[in-house]
Every structure is written in C-alpha cells, then in structure tokens.
Amino acid sequence: MADSLASPTLPALDGWVRVDESTDRLFQFGLVRVTARTVVYEDDAIRSRVPEAGDDTWRFLFASRLVIRPRTPPSAALTRLVRNGATTEFKSRLRDRGFSDIQRVDSRTLAVDDGEAEVVHYTATVTVNGVDLLADAYVAVTPVDGEFLLTGGAYPREVGGGDEETAAALRDVIDPERFREEFFDVVRHME
C-alpha cells in the first residue's frame, strides 16, 4: 500500500525546512506498480539572510524512495530506465521552480554507503528579484535493496547582473563549494 511507504532518511540538514512530502503512484501496468515517497526541503537559513531576494526557492533539495512491486531486483537496464525517468522529471521540477536554460553537463558514478549512485549534472539560470543566478543542479539515482533512492537539488554558484543591492546580498551568502559538498553528503548517506 502506498501510504505505508517509508520516507527516505537524510543526514542532518542544518537550516533547511521540509516544505512538502507526498506519496505518488507513478506508474501501473497490470500487476506492476511504481510508487514514490518524496520529501522536499528548502534552505530557509540562507533565504532568511537575504530578505532582498524575497520568497523565491532558489536553493532546494528533494529525496525520493521509489519502490517497484512486485519486487524487481535492480539491473543495469532497470537503473537506466529509472535514471532516464528521474532526469526528465527533474528538469520539469527545475522549470516549475523558475529555472531556465537547463543544460546537461555530464554524468558520473559516486560511491555511497550502500553501493554506487549515478549522478547527472546540469547548469541552469534562475532569476531572483531581478538578479540572474547561474546555478548547478544534480539528480542522483541509487539502487538499494530492490528499491531506488533519488536525490535532486539546485544551488546558485554565481551572481549575474541585476539589482545591485540584491546582487551584493546574494554574493555574501553564495558558497558553491559548500553547497555542492552538502548535496553530495546527502547523496552518500541517504537511506
């Protein structure tokens, strides 16, 4: 039953706030069904330090537990299928949050607690109160014990042009190396 699907467990996220949690049946064909339990977080601490930026959600993170029933052991083909679906959905999430000029940069594998994650890297642009931010965005797919853990998120890496007061405030809080490491820490240690 979809309601009994456990939320993914993430490492501590200081300054982040959970803004959404949902369980969705993504697909059903005959007896085969795919269900996902998703939690979404936003970096409330950084947003509160830049009141000039308003309530735009320009740094976010989501995590999903994806279950296929009847249980199907992960395989290279199944992982590829899940990754392709996850990347399509992730680009849609980015667009829904106001990101544009979304470009796939590369993909790689990353060692995680329970094996290996396939990580896809994107660049994008998001406008915050008249200031353009260049952003990095990642989505990771990790097969674990007959399920899949999906992690995605985006963060600004560089301030472009626009309102100088907002741009200066954003430059003071943007730390792309720390943001990147925090994201990969979640990918490595999510259960």
Backbone torsions as a table, in degrees:
resi	resn	phi	psi	omega
1	MET	NA	136.6	-174.2
2	ALA	-61.3	-36.6	-176.2
3	ASP	-66.5	-22.2	-178.8
4	SER	-88.9	0.1	179.6
5	LEU	-68.2	125.2	-177.3
6	ALA	-73.1	144.0	173.4
7	SER	-69.5	149.9	173.6
8	PRO	-64.5	148.8	178.5
9	THR	-101.8	124.8	-178.1
10	LEU	-109.2	155.3	172.2
11	PRO	-65.6	168.1	-179.0
12	ALA	-55.5	136.9	179.4
13	LEU	-121.7	85.9	-179.4
14	ASP	-64.5	128.1	177.4
15	GLY	84.0	-1.7	179.0
16	TRP	-96.5	153.2	177.7
17	VAL	-129.5	136.6	176.8
18	ARG	-74.7	125.2	-177.0
19	VAL	-111.8	-12.3	-179.5
20	ASP	-161.3	149.8	173.8
21	GLU	-149.3	133.2	-177.7
22	SER	-151.0	157.3	172.1
23	THR	-121.9	126.0	-176.1
24	ASP	-131.8	136.0	170.0
25	ARG	-85.1	111.9	-174.8
26	LEU	-82.7	-28.9	-172.7
27	PHE	-161.6	142.5	171.3
28	GLN	-148.0	130.8	175.4
29	PHE	-140.8	108.3	-175.8
30	GLY	62.5	-126.6	-179.2
31	LEU	-84.2	-14.0	-178.2
32	VAL	-84.2	127.7	177.5
33	ARG	-136.9	145.9	179.2
34	VAL	-121.0	123.7	-177.0
35	THR	-126.0	144.8	179.1
36	ALA	-130.4	138.1	172.6
37	ARG	-110.1	120.4	-172.5
38	THR	-125.3	137.8	171.5
39	VAL	-120.2	143.2	-179.0
40	VAL	-125.0	133.1	179.3
41	TYR	-122.7	150.1	172.4
42	GLU	-126.5	148.6	-178.9
43	ASP	-80.6	88.9	-177.8
44	ASP	-70.9	-34.0	-177.9
45	ALA	-63.1	-46.0	-178.3
46	ILE	-71.1	-37.1	179.9
47	ARG	-65.0	-37.0	179.9
48	SER	-71.0	-22.4	177.1
49	ARG	-78.8	-12.4	-178.7
50	VAL	-127.2	70.1	-178.0
51	PRO	-62.2	-22.8	178.7
52	GLU	-63.5	-22.4	-177.3
53	ALA	-82.2	-8.3	179.7
54	GLY	73.3	-156.2	-175.6
55	ASP	-98.7	14.5	179.6
56	ASP	-59.2	144.4	-176.7
57	THR	-101.2	75.9	-174.1
58	TRP	-94.1	-3.1	169.7
59	ARG	-135.5	114.7	-176.8
60	PHE	-143.1	167.4	-179.1
61	LEU	-148.9	137.8	172.0
62	PHE	-130.9	154.7	176.6
63	ALA	-139.3	137.5	-179.5
64	SER	-132.5	145.5	168.6
65	ARG	-107.8	120.6	-177.4
66	LEU	-110.7	126.7	-176.6
67	VAL	-123.4	134.7	176.6
68	ILE	-110.7	127.3	178.8
69	ARG	-124.2	136.9	-3.6
70	PRO	-62.3	154.7	-175.6
71	ARG	-53.6	130.7	179.8
72	THR	-124.1	122.4	-179.3
73	PRO	-62.5	139.1	178.0
74	PRO	-61.3	144.2	175.8
75	SER	-139.6	169.1	178.3
76	ALA	-60.4	-41.5	-178.9
77	ALA	-66.8	-43.7	179.6
78	LEU	-66.1	-42.0	178.4
79	THR	-61.6	-41.7	178.0
80	ARG	-62.1	-41.9	178.6
81	LEU	-62.3	-45.8	178.6
82	VAL	-63.9	-44.2	179.2
83	ARG	-59.9	-44.3	-179.8
84	ASN	-62.6	-42.2	176.7
85	GLY	-65.7	-40.0	-179.7
86	ALA	-65.2	-40.7	-179.2
87	THR	-67.7	-38.3	177.1
88	THR	-63.0	-46.8	179.1
89	GLU	-65.2	-38.2	-179.3
90	PHE	-63.7	-44.2	178.2
91	LYS	-61.7	-36.6	176.6
92	SER	-65.1	-41.8	176.7
93	ARG	-60.6	-42.9	178.9
94	LEU	-60.6	-47.6	178.6
95	ARG	-60.2	-42.0	179.2
96	ASP	-61.3	-28.4	179.8
97	ARG	-91.9	8.2	174.4
98	GLY	93.8	6.1	177.6
99	PHE	-79.4	144.8	179.5
100	SER	-136.4	179.2	-179.8
101	ASP	48.3	48.3	-177.3
102	ILE	-79.3	119.9	-177.2
103	GLN	-127.4	129.8	175.2
104	ARG	-74.0	129.9	-178.0
105	VAL	-99.2	-53.8	-178.9
106	ASP	-166.7	178.7	173.9
107	SER	-143.7	155.3	-179.2
108	ARG	-160.3	173.3	174.2
109	THR	-103.7	153.7	-178.4
110	LEU	-136.1	129.8	175.9
111	ALA	-68.0	132.2	178.8
112	VAL	-128.8	172.9	-177.7
113	ASP	-50.9	-42.6	-173.7
114	ASP	-109.2	24.3	179.2
115	GLY	141.1	-119.3	-173.9
116	GLU	-141.8	139.4	176.0
117	ALA	-109.7	143.3	170.6
118	GLU	-95.0	122.6	-174.0
119	VAL	-117.5	129.6	177.0
120	VAL	-113.0	130.3	-176.7
121	HIS	-107.0	134.5	176.4
122	TYR	-126.0	157.4	164.8
123	THR	-115.0	155.4	-179.2
124	ALA	-158.8	174.5	176.3
125	THR	-127.0	141.6	174.5
126	VAL	-137.9	140.8	179.6
127	THR	-102.9	126.2	-178.6
128	VAL	-120.7	110.4	178.3
129	ASN	48.3	47.3	176.6
130	GLY	82.8	4.5	179.0
131	VAL	-113.4	128.6	177.2
132	ASP	-83.1	129.7	175.7
133	LEU	-114.8	130.8	170.8
134	LEU	-85.1	133.8	-172.3
135	ALA	-128.3	153.9	168.0
136	ASP	-105.9	144.0	179.0
137	ALA	-139.9	141.6	-178.3
138	TYR	-134.9	148.2	168.8
139	VAL	-133.6	134.8	-177.5
140	ALA	-125.2	141.3	178.4
141	VAL	-123.0	122.4	-177.8
142	THR	-125.4	113.5	173.8
143	PRO	-76.0	129.5	-178.1
144	VAL	-143.3	118.3	172.4
145	ASP	47.9	48.4	177.2
146	GLY	78.0	6.7	176.0
147	GLU	-125.4	179.2	174.6
148	PHE	-130.5	137.1	171.1
149	LEU	-104.9	128.9	178.8
150	LEU	-115.9	135.7	177.9
151	THR	-133.5	135.5	177.2
152	GLY	-145.9	156.7	178.0
153	GLY	-177.6	168.3	179.3
154	ALA	-143.5	150.2	178.4
155	TYR	-150.7	150.3	178.5
156	PRO	-75.1	142.7	177.2
157	ARG	-118.0	-16.8	-177.8
158	GLU	-157.4	141.5	178.5
159	VAL	-94.8	128.9	176.1
160	GLY	-94.2	-150.8	-178.0
161	GLY	-84.1	170.4	178.0
162	GLY	138.4	-161.7	-179.9
163	ASP	-51.3	120.2	-172.5
164	GLU	-66.6	-35.9	179.5
165	GLU	-63.8	-46.9	178.4
166	THR	-65.9	-42.8	-179.7
167	ALA	-59.7	-43.4	179.9
168	ALA	-64.3	-42.3	179.2
169	ALA	-63.9	-39.0	179.2
170	LEU	-68.7	-40.8	178.8
171	ARG	-58.8	-33.7	-179.0
172	ASP	-68.7	-23.2	-175.1
173	VAL	-111.9	-13.2	-177.8
174	ILE	-79.5	124.7	-179.6
175	ASP	-137.2	80.8	-171.9
176	PRO	-60.1	-33.6	178.7
177	GLU	-65.5	-43.9	178.0
178	ARG	-65.7	-43.7	179.8
179	PHE	-58.9	-44.6	-179.0
180	ARG	-63.1	-46.3	-178.4
181	GLU	-63.9	-39.4	177.4
182	GLU	-61.4	-43.0	179.6
183	PHE	-62.0	-48.5	-178.0
184	PHE	-67.8	-27.6	173.8
185	ASP	-63.4	-40.7	177.0
186	VAL	-63.3	-46.4	-179.5
187	VAL	-59.8	-43.5	-176.8
188	ARG	-67.3	-31.0	-169.8
189	HIS	-117.9	6.5	178.4
190	MET	-70.9	142.5	176.9
191	GLU	-124.5	NA	NA
